[in-house]
Amino acid sequence: MASALALLEAREEAGLTQAKLAEKSGVPKTTIVRIENGSNTTIETLTKLANALGRPLTLRIDPMSAL
């Protein structure tokens, strides 16, 4: 869910609608909607979106907590 919030915040800070981000990134608007609603996506898609937003894509892998 962190990527959904990060994408939404970055898009809004850039002053872009979902449609404008889709046009700029080459990613379908329906995909952007799904990601912002919490669906998983590929690193390739996130890279396209980050590039269109002029933002670096950062991947963080947290250690598993004890079960």
C-alpha positions as CSV (number, residue, x, y, z in Angstrom):
1,M,0.0,0.0,0.0
2,A,3.0,2.3,0.4
3,S,3.6,2.5,-3.3
4,A,-0.1,3.5,-3.8
5,L,0.2,6.4,-1.4
6,A,3.6,7.4,-2.8
7,L,2.3,7.5,-6.4
8,L,-0.8,9.4,-5.4
9,E,1.2,12.0,-3.5
10,A,3.9,12.4,-6.2
11,R,1.2,12.8,-8.9
12,E,-0.7,15.4,-6.9
13,E,2.5,17.3,-6.0
14,A,3.4,17.4,-9.7
15,G,-0.1,18.8,-10.4
16,L,-1.0,16.0,-12.8
17,T,-4.3,14.2,-13.2
18,Q,-4.3,10.5,-13.7
19,A,-5.0,11.1,-17.4
20,K,-2.0,13.5,-17.8
21,L,0.3,11.1,-16.0
22,A,-0.9,8.3,-18.3
23,E,-0.1,10.4,-21.3
24,K,3.3,11.5,-20.1
25,S,4.4,8.0,-18.9
26,G,2.8,5.8,-21.6
27,V,1.1,3.8,-18.8
28,P,-2.7,3.3,-19.2
29,K,-4.8,5.4,-16.9
30,T,-6.6,2.3,-15.8
31,T,-3.3,0.9,-14.6
32,I,-2.6,4.1,-12.7
33,V,-6.0,3.9,-11.0
34,R,-5.4,0.3,-10.0
35,I,-2.0,1.1,-8.5
36,E,-3.4,4.1,-6.6
37,N,-6.1,1.8,-5.2
38,G,-3.5,-0.6,-3.9
39,S,-3.0,-3.2,-6.7
40,N,0.4,-4.6,-7.3
41,T,2.4,-3.7,-10.4
42,T,5.8,-4.3,-12.1
43,I,9.0,-2.5,-11.4
44,E,9.0,-1.6,-15.1
45,T,5.6,0.2,-14.7
46,L,6.8,2.0,-11.6
47,T,9.9,3.1,-13.4
48,K,7.9,4.6,-16.2
49,L,5.8,6.5,-13.7
50,A,8.7,7.7,-11.7
51,N,10.5,8.9,-14.8
52,A,7.4,10.8,-15.9
53,L,7.2,12.4,-12.5
54,G,10.9,13.3,-12.5
55,R,11.4,11.2,-9.3
56,P,13.8,8.4,-8.5
57,L,12.4,5.0,-7.9
58,T,13.5,3.6,-4.6
59,L,13.1,0.0,-3.6
60,R,13.1,-0.9,0.0
61,I,13.1,-4.5,1.4
62,D,12.3,-4.6,5.0
63,P,13.6,-7.5,7.1
64,M,10.9,-10.0,8.2
65,S,9.8,-9.6,11.7
66,A,9.9,-12.5,14.0
67,L,6.8,-14.7,13.7
